[in-house]
Amino acid sequence: MGRLAPVSNVRLSSLRVLLFVPVPILALLSNSDELLVAILAVSSVVAVVLDALRQRMKCMPFPVLVLLVSAGQLSCYVAAGQHGTASLPGLAEQAAALRGPGQQTAVAANTKRISTMSIVMAAYNEHQYMKRTLDSIIESTPPEVLLEIIVVDDGSDPPLKPLTEGYSLVKVLRHEERRGLIKSKTEGGNMATADMIMFLDAHVKPEQFWYRPLLRHMNVNYKRVVVPLIPILDAKTWIPNNRAVGVKMMFDWSLHFRWFDNNDDLVPCMSGGLFGITRQWWHESGEYDYGMNAWGAENIEQSIRIWLCGGEIYVARDSRVAHVFRSKFPYSINNTEVYINKIRTVEAWFDDFKNQYYQADPAAKTLLPLVGDISERLALKTQMQCKPFSWYIEKFKDVFVSKNMLPPQMFLIRDASTQLCVAASAEESLAESSCDEESKSQRWTVLMDHQHQGIKHMGSSKCLNEAGSQVTLQMCVPEAVGQGWALRNGYVRRGSSCLEGKDTGELDIKSCGGFLQRTGPFEYFGHRFIT
């Protein structure tokens, strides 16, 4: 019997090793990112080494080690799922659940796994690039994923169809007369039959495995629209420049948009040319505004609508589709039509903030009579219970601030310790009184530009100013010594001076001292943007 013990020990050790590998195997079977699978596999090897050390040192029960290793691997897998690098449906749902109740609903509504792709390309006179684009797509996308390529030939002369012959996956929808990008993409999207629709321009080159991160993101949340990184593609050599890459976009108040990156994965505005969307969410979210004209602002309208109506837009940083950026449009642009598209976007989605657009571009108001009927967009907005535009500003507040776009805010300053609000008296001194959002004496805003910084009283247009042992209202003066007040970490403070409320309603100036180690009592109350 003694001779059999070593064999038993070997079998037991083998069984122990097997307990460390289920999660890496799961990641491999679910077509996860190769890097993630490699990391999980290495963690299993490390776990085997740790188990050997555990046995030698006779510390920690083996089941505890297994639980710790498995918990760590699962956490890594779920975290990867949140960022679009894991795709097992059950764990994808867990990842969405960690992100909040809203995402649980989005995932639960889509029980079918997203695994196939229809590519839609609106094309006008793309003879130079069409075959190279088709070849690049087919070479980089396996047939079990790529169901079809729909080319909407928008009045090209000569027609594009002869260039697509020999490609069994390609379907051509021909417009004998140009109808424009928006209508072409809408019709192409509505022809699609795969689980997801990938809109591409007809002058692109996807890299190998570009499709995987897109599908993974959508299997986390079917309402997640995904954009790849977009390197510049050399039109002659067909070689991408991976040092010049478009990531995400943002518009200004005149609705011009530019590339930027702030290193998170949330996209406030898509470029519109290259993006993936599940077929279900394409239809549910309203496709494109079919009342828009040929080209312009459709990407802004769609981006805002997706965010306000329950969706989200992510950049997949591990997916690249190179794009030829031409020095000028290959076709004429009607500026009046672009204006009308912008106005339709603003009137449908900007709510109380539409004046920000008209102030930035006053000429737009003269075209309001030409905007047409937007009742369909407004009905969609009501039907989907979309959030107000102020939510979008709050969602991307850092972006608005960085672009100097954040509208001024009006707010009350409430003292949580007394439940009273800071108010200005007729003598322009300060005191605390019962909070009243309708009281002009309690309305404040932040004053911040290159020369001014402080808290301004809305009623008098004067600033908090420290004078000796008191704070009063004085004319706002650039770089005034006593006016650099701010509400931070619960304190109304300027340098080492802080306001302190009393039960009597009086306000004193105290030295901030060491009590700033904790959060102070003052807070924004009833704040809203000034539009």
C-alpha positions, -999 to 999 in steps of 0.1 A, spaced: 0 0 0 29 23 8 41 22 -28 7 35 -41 8 67 -20 31 86 -44 9 78 -73 -21 91 -54 -3 122 -45 6 128 -81 -31 124 -91 -42 147 -63 -17 173 -75 -29 170 -110 -65 176 -99 -54 206 -79 -37 221 -110 -69 216 -129 -88 237 -104 -68 268 -114 -76 267 -151 -114 269 -156 -115 307 -160 -86 308 -186 -104 280 -205 -137 299 -203 -120 331 -217 -105 311 -245 -138 294 -255 -156 328 -254 -132 342 -280 -117 367 -256 -88 389 -264 -55 370 -267 -38 392 -242 -65 386 -216 -63 348 -222 -25 350 -218 -28 369 -186 -53 345 -171 -31 315 -181 0 330 -165 -20 336 -133 -29 299 -133 8 290 -136 16 314 -107 -12 298 -87 4 264 -91 37 277 -79 20 293 -49 3 260 -41 36 243 -40 49 269 -16 17 267 4 22 229 8 59 234 18 51 261 44 19 244 55 -1 276 55 -36 285 42 -61 257 34 -61 247 -3 -98 257 -8 -90 292 3 -62 295 -23 -85 282 -50 -112 307 -41 -87 336 -40 -73 327 -74 -107 321 -90 -121 354 -76 -91 373 -89 -94 357 -124 -131 363 -125 -127 399 -115 -101 404 -143 -125 388 -168 -155 408 -157 -135 441 -157 -123 432 -192 -159 427 -202 -167 462 -190 -141 476 -214 -151 454 -243 -124 427 -240 -145 399 -227 -177 385 -243 -192 355 -225 -229 365 -223 -234 356 -186 -203 374 -174 -210 403 -198 -243 407 -180 -225 406 -147 -202 433 -159 -231 455 -170 -248 449 -136 -217 463 -119 -222 495 -139 -256 503 -127 -293 494 -129 -298 510 -163 -273 487 -180 -289 456 -164 -321 464 -184 -302 470 -216 -284 437 -214 -314 417 -203 -334 430 -232 -310 414 -257 -308 377 -251 -294 369 -286 -256 369 -288 -242 395 -312 -220 375 -336 -226 385 -372 -219 417 -391 -234 436 -420 -212 463 -434 -230 493 -450 -211 518 -472 -226 548 -488 -205 555 -519 -204 583 -545 -177 580 -572 -155 558 -551 -140 540 -581 -104 547 -570 -108 530 -536 -137 505 -539 -119 473 -548 -91 479 -523 -116 486 -496 -136 455 -503 -104 434 -504 -92 448 -471 -125 442 -454 -129 406 -466 -92 397 -459 -95 410 -423 -130 396 -414 -138 359 -413 -168 346 -432 -186 334 -401 -187 370 -389 -191 390 -422 -226 382 -435 -228 408 -462 -214 441 -475 -241 465 -487 -229 492 -511 -253 521 -516 -242 536 -549 -255 572 -546 -256 581 -582 -220 574 -591 -210 580 -627 -202 555 -640 -220 530 -617 -200 512 -591 -216 478 -596 -190 465 -622 -163 470 -595 -182 447 -571 -187 418 -594 -169 387 -582 -176 396 -546 -203 372 -535 -209 390 -502 -216 424 -519 -251 437 -525 -255 469 -544 -284 494 -539 -282 519 -568 -296 555 -567 -298 568 -603 -298 603 -589 -279 614 -558 -300 613 -526 -272 622 -502 -252 604 -474 -279 604 -448 -306 588 -469 -282 564 -484 -269 552 -450 -305 549 -437 -316 528 -466 -284 506 -464 -288 502 -427 -324 491 -431 -314 465 -456 -290 449 -432 -298 414 -418 -269 406 -394 -268 411 -356 -249 443 -359 -244 469 -386 -210 484 -393 -211 517 -412 -179 523 -431 -167 548 -457 -157 533 -490 -120 542 -485 -109 523 -454 -86 494 -444 -95 475 -412 -66 458 -394 -67 420 -385 -91 411 -357 -107 446 -358 -142 432 -355 -136 414 -322 -136 443 -298 -167 458 -315 -187 426 -309 -175 422 -274 -186 457 -265 -220 451 -279 -224 418 -260 -219 438 -228 -248 461 -238 -267 459 -270 -274 496 -268 -237 504 -269 -225 520 -301 -188 514 -308 -162 533 -328 -127 520 -337 -95 540 -336 -91 556 -370 -55 560 -383 -48 580 -414 -45 557 -445 -22 567 -473 -43 567 -504 -14 556 -527 5 531 -506 -26 519 -487 -4 519 -455 -19 532 -422 -1 558 -402 -6 546 -367 10 577 -352 -18 599 -365 -50 584 -351 -85 598 -347 -102 588 -314 -133 607 -307 -149 640 -315 -167 670 -299 -187 698 -313 -187 735 -303 -218 756 -299 -218 764 -336 -218 727 -342 -185 725 -359 -167 694 -346 -131 683 -341 -110 653 -331 -98 651 -295 -90 625 -268 -92 627 -230 -81 591 -224 -114 576 -213 -135 554 -235 -167 574 -235 -174 592 -268 -195 624 -266 -197 627 -304 -189 603 -332 -173 613 -365 -202 594 -381 -182 577 -409 -171 546 -390 -192 531 -362 -209 498 -352 -244 495 -338 -266 465 -332 -294 461 -357 -319 461 -328 -306 494 -314 -303 509 -349 -340 506 -353 -350 512 -317 -330 544 -314 -344 560 -345 -319 553 -373 -312 587 -389 -334 618 -391 -348 611 -425 -359 647 -428 -323 658 -429 -308 668 -462 -278 652 -480 -250 656 -455 -240 674 -422 -248 672 -385 -263 637 -387 -234 624 -365 -241 651 -339 -279 644 -339 -273 606 -336 -247 609 -309 -268 631 -287 -299 610 -293 -281 578 -284 -268 592 -251 -301 609 -241 -323 580 -250 -306 552 -230 -277 542 -251 -239 548 -249 -210 553 -273 -176 538 -266 -143 538 -284 -127 504 -288 -90 512 -285 -80 477 -295 -97 480 -329 -83 500 -358 -98 509 -391 -75 532 -412 -93 559 -433 -82 580 -462 -87 616 -452 -90 636 -484 -79 672 -485 -112 684 -498 -147 670 -504 -150 651 -537 -185 665 -541 -202 699 -536 -217 707 -503 -249 729 -500 -243 750 -469 -280 759 -466 -288 722 -463 -261 717 -437 -276 747 -417 -310 731 -419 -296 698 -406 -280 716 -377 -312 735 -369 -332 702 -369 -307 688 -344 -309 718 -321 -347 721 -322 -352 685 -315 -326 678 -288 -311 710 -273 -341 720 -252 -334 752 -233 -299 753 -247 -308 760 -283 -300 797 -278 -264 787 -273 -263 776 -309 -282 807 -322 -259 830 -303 -228 812 -317 -242 814 -352 -269 841 -355 -273 835 -393 -290 802 -385 -321 819 -371 -330 832 -406 -333 797 -418 -358 785 -391 -388 786 -415 -370 761 -438 -364 735 -411 -394 713 -420 -414 690 -397 -396 676 -367 -426 660 -351 -413 625 -357 -381 633 -338 -401 649 -310 -424 619 -308 -394 595 -307 -380 616 -278 -412 612 -259 -417 576 -267 -382 567 -255 -384 589 -224 -352 606 -234 -333 627 -208 -330 665 -212 -299 680 -228 -288 693 -194 -281 656 -186 -257 654 -216 -239 685 -204 -235 670 -169 -224 637 -184 -196 653 -203 -190 682 -180 -152 678 -182 -153 680 -220 -175 710 -220 -152 727 -195 -121 718 -215 -137 733 -246 -148 764 -227 -184 755 -236 -199 751 -202 -228 776 -198 -228 795 -165 -247 779 -137 -271 795 -112 -273 780 -77 -280 786 -41 -254 780 -14 -269 759 14 -254 755 48 -262 719 57 -254 725 94 -282 751 97 -303 742 66 -302 779 56 -289 795 24 -265 823 19 -283 855 10 -274 891 2 -292 919 20 -301 953 5 -270 967 22 -250 941 3 -239 923 34 -243 885 38 -264 864 61 -282 831 61 -320 827 57 -345 801 48 -337 786 14 -360 799 -14 -351 791 -50 -373 820 -62 -355 845 -41 -332 867 -62 -312 875 -31 -300 839 -29 -289 833 -65 -252 829 -72 -230 819 -101 -193 811 -105 -172 838 -122 -141 824 -138 -121 837 -168 -86 847 -174 -89 878 -152 -119 872 -129 -123 844 -104 -149 842 -76 -186 839 -67 -209 864 -82 -244 874 -69 -269 872 -97 -292 899 -85 -265 927 -81 -239 913 -105 -214 919 -77 -188 895 -62 -181 882 -28 -153 903 -14 -134 900 19 -129 933 37 -113 929 71 -134 905 92 -164 907 69 -175 894 35 -197 918 15 -206 923 -21 -184 946 -42 -180 954 -78 -163 925 -96 -127 936 -103 -101 917 -123 -76 899 -101 -90 916 -70 -72 904 -38 -104 899 -18 -125 882 -45 -110 848 -53 -138 829 -34 -148 794 -43 -170 766 -30 -147 736 -26 -149 705 -5 -179 719 14 -162 752 22 -167 787 9 -131 798 11 -105 822 -2 -70 811 6 -69 804 43 -102 823 50 -135 804 53 -171 813 59 -188 799 89 -226 801 96 -242 805 129 -277 795 142 -285 832 144 -280 835 106 -249 855 108 -218 846 87 -183 850 101 -149 846 85 -127 820 102 -93 807 95 -97 775 76 -69 759 96 -70 721 101 -107 716 99 -104 712 61 -93 677 68 -130 669 67 -158 680 43 -174 713 51 -211 721 55 -217 743 24 -232 727 -8 -247 737 -41 -285 737 -39 -311 740 -67 -284 746 -93 -292 748 -130 -276 761 -162 -283 796 -173 -295 794 -209 
